[in-house]
Amino acid sequence: MPQSPQAVLKDLKEKKFAPIYFLAGEEPFFIDLISDYIEKNAIAEQEKSFNQIVLYGKDVTVGAVLNNARKFPMMAERQVVIVKEAQSIVDLGKEEAQQLLISYLVNPLPSTILVLAYKYKKLDGRSALSKEIDKRTIHVKSDKVADYKLTQWIEEYFRDLGHSIDSRAAQLLSDSIGNNLEVMTNEVGKMLINFKESTKFSSEDISKYIGINKDYNNFEFLKAIGFKDVIKANKIIAYFVQNPKAHPVIPLFSLMYNYFSKITIIHQSRKKGISDAQLAGIIGVPPFFVKEYVTAARNYNLGKVIDIFRYLKEADLRYKGVDSGSMTHAENLRELVYKILH
């Protein structure tokens, strides 16, 4: 059965190692986190030159991987074999190679830790190989963190690092960086260099150390849209247009679509008499923010929201060159915001 990355890391930190790890999925962050931990900590530094082998999928066959896995460690308790980019193993798609791998899964060498880092893909769950991996390995399915869970993930990440972050600051990070966890953790890591002791981070800290403008960002833009604050929304759009690399349009369209999708859910939920506290869970936002979405639902009736979905689709097509005429990307964005607000 697949295990969570957090549970596997907990076992690793307690020195509980297994013979085979199969790390697969679309989110490379967790795959790298686990394989890097094993690479750095499974055996002592002085043993690595003889007992740690790092291979790359595009350079090896299944047979070559298993030949290394079947070697006995030299003057040590165990050896480590890590296959990075395992999805590119030359013959992994062939039945003969898969049968070889299954044979090893059934009877692995106990003194070897074999790590298969299978990025950006998933095996066919119906295949014999996939079923054996489920039964006989530490199988981690590394899925993308859903947008509605990202703020919670950020708060938990800060706690794991011995710090904390307030809800607005976590939302600011979520809306500005998105669910690219590699970028997220790199930016947070650079910020934490400045803090030796446990700290609670605010929006001002995020603005100062990560460079996200606390007044002109995706979070404040959506809030201005929701409150129908025409002046503020247009000021933020002007800032975005002047800084296109820092504020690309396509992710902004996606954020706006998700935002108004939540407002649609609020309209539907209101008919059923659902409370604000329940709404927070339904639309996947911290309770602290739900009133802002409820206000937005008052400002945009369901008919207007349906129109906005159409405006977003038209703007997205124009951005991709369909019926755009001589309209620039900046003009396209300004027109979209005008149609939403008026």
LINCORVEN-V268734 format. One record per backbone hydrogen bond with DSSP energy under -1.0 kcal/mol. CO is the residue of the C=O (numbers start at 1). NH is the residue of the N-H. If there is no record, write none. Layout:
CO|NH + CO|NH
//
This chain:
4|8 + 5|9 + 6|10 + 7|11 + 8|12 + 9|13 + 11|16 + 12|15 + 19|114 + 20|138 + 21|116 + 22|140 + 23|118 + 24|142 + 25|120 + 28|32 + 29|33 + 30|34 + 31|35 + 32|36 + 33|37 + 34|38 + 35|39 + 36|40 + 37|41 + 38|42 + 44|47 + 45|48 + 47|51 + 48|52 + 51|80 + 53|82 + 55|84 + 56|59 + 57|60 + 60|90 + 61|65 + 62|66 + 63|67 + 64|68 + 65|69 + 66|70 + 68|71 + 79|113 + 80|53 + 81|115 + 82|55 + 83|117 + 84|57 + 85|88 + 86|89 + 89|92 + 91|94 + 94|98 + 95|99 + 96|100 + 97|101 + 98|102 + 99|103 + 100|104 + 101|105 + 102|106 + 103|107 + 109|112 + 111|79 + 113|81 + 114|21 + 115|83 + 116|23 + 116|118 + 117|86 + 118|25 + 124|127 + 127|131 + 128|132 + 129|133 + 130|134 + 131|135 + 132|136 + 133|137 + 137|139 + 138|22 + 139|3 + 140|24 + 141|143 + 142|27 + 146|149 + 147|150 + 149|153 + 150|154 + 151|155 + 152|156 + 153|157 + 154|158 + 155|159 + 156|160 + 157|161 + 158|163 + 159|162 + 164|201 + 166|170 + 167|171 + 168|172 + 169|173 + 170|174 + 171|175 + 172|176 + 173|177 + 174|178 + 179|181 + 180|184 + 181|185 + 182|186 + 183|187 + 184|188 + 185|189 + 186|190 + 187|191 + 188|192 + 191|194 + 192|195 + 199|164 + 201|166 + 202|206 + 203|207 + 204|208 + 205|209 + 206|210 + 217|221 + 218|222 + 219|223 + 220|224 + 221|225 + 222|226 + 223|227 + 224|229 + 225|228 + 228|230 + 229|233 + 230|234 + 231|235 + 232|236 + 233|237 + 234|238 + 235|239 + 236|240 + 237|241 + 238|242 + 243|247 + 249|253 + 250|254 + 251|255 + 252|256 + 253|257 + 254|258 + 255|259 + 256|260 + 257|261 + 258|262 + 259|263 + 260|264 + 261|265 + 262|266 + 263|267 + 264|268 + 265|269 + 266|270 + 267|271 + 269|272 + 269|274 + 270|273 + 275|279 + 276|280 + 278|282 + 279|283 + 280|285 + 286|289 + 289|292 + 289|293 + 290|294 + 291|295 + 292|296 + 293|297 + 294|298 + 295|299 + 296|300 + 301|305 + 302|306 + 303|307 + 304|308 + 305|309 + 306|310 + 307|311 + 308|312 + 309|313 + 310|314 + 311|315 + 312|316 + 313|317 + 314|318 + 315|319 + 316|320 + 317|322 + 318|321 + 324|327 + 328|332 + 329|333 + 330|334 + 331|335 + 332|336 + 333|337 + 334|338 + 335|339 + 336|340 + 337|341 + 338|342
//
